[in-house]
Amino acid sequence: MQIWGDADLVISCFDRYLNAIEKAAHANGKPILSVATDFDPDVNGIATPADIHNPDFLRAVMVPEQDRLVQKLEEHIGEGRIRFAGLPVRSAFLKEYSAEELAALRAQYQVDPDAQVVVLVAGGQGVQNGYAKLLAEHYRKNEHSSGANSLPKIHLFVVTGKNEWQKKRLDKTFASFDHPLLKVNILGWLEEKPMGELVALAAQPVGVEGYRGALISAKGGGGTLSDAVAGGAPLIVCDRNPISWEQGNIEYVRRNKFGLSFVEKREFVPTLLTLLNSPYKPEVDYRSFHSIERSVELVKELLERNRERLAVSQGEQEKLA
């Protein structure tokens, strides 16, 4: 309870259905700011119609983008309590690299100048579902394809996260793999900076056509997809049995042409090759609407409103005394 006594504002990223924090904040008279980290979250998971009828409960919501989401939320918690704050992006993915810096990164990661960089991720535990092996098998079988069916030159980085067993297994699988058009590196857990560098390489146009690489995500997590979008890397996302609150993220990627999705494993390689042989023309320029300042404004507003509320409450108590 000492924590609640010292707090001026409670910020929560949890779904309200699972969130005892919200109840505790309300019980202790603290304003609460809910932050939606997915692109198209369930409105009822953020606010209920009861919120608008409770003036003592100072609550507001920050959302990533979605005008229609804002309209729905205002029906629940009142006009003016919603702020657009941009998507949850780490600073390393917002860095803009010069041509010289990108060339240095290619040398650092031993990437050929004409290779498209593809980064495969699957959350912190790195469950890859055999995607790297599927791609390698396709390249082996189609090594002599030419013309319209020719294979792009790829440098694949597989990020296994904290899954050491997975990394050891993939290290063994690709220890003797050698193909002139497909180079594979197995990486473990990556900090923000190297991950941002790989995304920058995946976003770099290559060759006469200027086609980019890709980031392949085995799940539709808002953070990973936002990082890739902000960094300019085209996306491939698995849409097989997504977590309910991540379904909107995958739909957002498709709708705004940030990338493609697939459902069955057999669709993975054709989907990736289609993306790698297509120009990247998203519907939205993500860099134009990322701004942490919007978040700061809302925090200040909530704190000021709470101070005003407490002053009124104290004045009423003094009158009664």
N, C-alpha and C positions, 0 to 999 in steps of 0.2 A: 504493500500500500504506500510505502514511502516514495516509490517511483512515481505513482500516480499523483502524489501530493506535490512533487517537484515539477511535474510536466505542465507545459502550457498548451501543447498540441500533440495529438496522437496521429501518426501517419501509418496507414496499413495497406499492404498489397494483397491481403487475403480476401478470398471470396466470403461474403458476409454469412453464408450458410454455415461456414466452418469457423467463424470468427468470434471467439469469446472476447477478444480484445475490444471489439466494438461495444459489446455490452458493458464491459468494465469502464470504458471511456465515458459512456453515457451515464452510468451509475455515479461516476465521480465528477460529473459536470465538465468534462474536458471536450473541446471541439475535436472532431475527427476528420481527417482527410483520407479518402480512399483513392488509391492510385491503380488504374487499370493498366496492366503491362501487356495485355493481349490486344490485338487490333480490333476485334469485334466481340467483346465479352457479353455474357448474358446480363441484360439490364436488371433482371430481378435478383441477380447475384450481387449487385452493387447497391441497390436501393429499393425500398418498397413504398407503396403509396402512403403508408403511415408516417413516413419521414416528413412529408410536407405539412402534416398537421401537428407537428411537434416543434414549435418555435424555440424551445429551450435546448433542442439538440442541434448544435451547430455542426452541420456536416456538409462537405463539398466533395467533388469528385474531379480528378484529373484523368483525361482520356487521351489516347494517342492521336486520333485523327477524326474519323467518322462523324460527319454532320448529322446523319440520321440517328446515330447513337445519342448524340447530345440532345436531340429533340425528345427522344423517348425518356431520357433521364430527367429532363426538366419537368416532365409530367409527374415524376415521383418526388423530387426533392426541391423543386422550385427554380424559376428562371434566375440566372445569374450565379448559380452555385457550381456551374460546370466550367472547367477551363481545359483548353487544348494545350497540351504540354509537349507534343512530339513523342516519338517512339523511344523506348529505353535503349539508348545506344552508348557504348563505352567510348571514351575519347580516342583510343587508338584506331577506331574504325572511321573516324571523321578526318583523319590526317590526309592531306592532299600531297601526293608525291610528285616530284619533278621527274622528267625522263631520265636524268642522271641517277637519281635515287632508285628508280625502278630497275635500271640496269645493274646497279650495285646489289640490289636485293636478288636479282636473278643469278648473279655471280655467287652471292653468299649461299643461296639454296641450290646451286648447281643446276639451274634450269636453262635449257637451251633457248636461244633467242626466238626461235620459231615455234616453241611449244606452248600450247594453251594449258594454263594451270587449273587443275581441278582439286578442290579440297573436300574431303568426305568427313563429316562429323555426325555424331549421334548422341549428344548430351554428355554429361560428365562421366557416365559409365561406359560410353563408347560401344554400344551394341550395334554392330555394322550389318548384320543379316546377310553377309556374303557378297556385298555389292562389289568390292574390289576384285574378288575372285571371278565374279560374273563378267566384269569388264575385261579382265586378263584373258579369260577363255574366249571371249568374242574376238579379241585381237589375234589370238593364236590361230583361230579357225579362219579368219579373214585376212591373213597377213598379206596376201597377194592381190587384194581387191584394188581396182583402179577406176578412174573416171568418176562418175557420179557416186559410186559406192566406195571411193577411197576413204581411208580412215584418217581423221585428224591426228596430229602429233600431240600427245597428252603427257603432262607430268602430273601424276596423281599423288597427293599427300593424304594419307589416312590418319586421322587424329583419333586415337583410341581412348583419350581421356585418362581416367584413373583405373581403367580395366587392364591391369598388368597381364592377366592371363590371355586376354585378347591380343595384346601387343606381341607376346611371345609366340602365340599361334600364327599370327600373320607374318612375323619376322621369319619363321620357319617356312611358311608357305611361299614367300617371295624371295627367299635367300638365293635361289638359282634362277629366278625369272629374268629373262633377258629378251627384250623386243625393241626393234629400232624406233617404233612409234609410240611406245608406252613405257615410261619410267615410273616406278612405284617406290615411295618412301613411307615407312611406317613410323609414326610419331606417337609419343605418349601424351601426357598432360601438357598443355601449352598455356603460358600466361598470356595476358592481354596483348602485349606488344608483338610477339611473334605471330599470334593468331591474326592480328591486324595486318601484319606484313603479308601473310599468305593470302588474305582476302584482297589486298591491294594488287597482288600479282594475278589473282583470278579475275580481277576487274580490268586488267590491262588488255587493250585491243592488240591483236597479233596478226601479222601478215598483211597482204594487200587488201583483203576483205575487211580487216579490222574486227574480226570476231573475238569475243572475250572467252575466258574460261568459265568456271562455274563453282558454286558451293553446293554440295549435295547434303541435305539434312534429312536424316532418317526419322525425324519427328518435327512437328510444327511449333516448336517453342518460340515465344515472342521475342526473347532476347537474341537468340542466334539469327533468326530471320531479319530482325531489325539491324543487327550488325552488318549482315551481308548487303541488305538494301542500302544502308548508309554508305558502305564502302564501294558500292557500284558493281558488285559481283552478281551475275545472273544466278537464279536459284533453281534447284531441282528438289522437290519435297515429296516424301512418301505420304500418300493419303490413304493408307490402309489402316483402318481401325484407329483413327486419331483420338487423342483425349478430347473430351467434349469441348472444353474451353479453348482448345487449340485448333478446332475446325475452322473457326473464323479467320485465323491467321493464314491458313492455307488458301482459303477463298480469297483473301485480300491479295495474296501474292499473284494468284491467277487473274483476278479482276483488273489489277493495275499493271499486268504484264511485266512483273518483276521476275517471272520464271514460269516453269512448268511443274506439273505434279504427275505422279504415277501411282497405281494401286497394286498391281501384281508384279512380282519379281521379273517376269518375262518382259515387262514393259520398260524396265529400268534402262537398259542399254540403248534401245531405240530412242527413248525420251532424251537421254543425255546427248546422243549424237545429233539429234534434231536441234537441241539448244546450242550446241557448239558450232553448228553450221548455220546459225541464224543471227541477224543483227539484234542488238539489245536496244529496244525502244520502249522503255516503261512509260506508263501513262502519267506518272507523278514524279516530279523531281524531289526526292526525299530531302536532300540537303537544304532545300528552301524552307522547310517547315520544322526543323529541329531547333528548339530554343528552350534552354533551361530557365531563362528569365521569366517565362510565363509561370513556371512552377513557383518561383520566389514570390511573385506578385500575389498568388493565391494564398500562400502561407501567411504573408503579411496581413492580408485582408481578414483571414480567419482569426488571427491573433488579436487584431484590433477590434473585431466584432465581439470577441469573447471578453476583452477588457471592458467594453461598453456594457455588456450584459452583466458582468460582475459589479460594475459601478452602480447600475440601476438596482440590482438585487441588494447591495449593501445599503443604498439610500432608503429602500423600502423597509429594511430591518431596523434602521435607525429611527424611522418614523414610528414604528410599532413600539420601540423601546421608550 
